[in-house]
């Protein structure tokens, strides 16, 4: 049986996936940790942003709205 180039291409794709499979759990943990760190830093920045808005004299409702807009990404 002769393999066509389509069959060879699909087998090559599975080989790459099989080679990367052992690294996926550690990669997922690192990406998850980075995401949580990003969210923590964004929350801290939002608190600082809102505190500065209030210090500058903006009322609480407007400061909360602006902070919510600031944190959406």
C-alpha positions, 0 to 999 in steps of 0.5 A: 500500500502506497501512502499519499502525501495527505496521509503522511501530513496527518501522521506528522501532525499526530507525531508533533502532538504526541511529542508535546503531550508530556509537556502539556500539564506543566505548561497548563499549570504555568499558564494558570499561575500567570493568569492568576497573577495577572488577575491579582495585579489587576485587582490591586491596580483597580483598588489604587485607581479607585482610591486615587479617584476618590482622593481627587474628589470624584463621588463613589458611584462614578469612581466605582463605574470608572474602576469597573471600566478600567478593570474590564479586559 
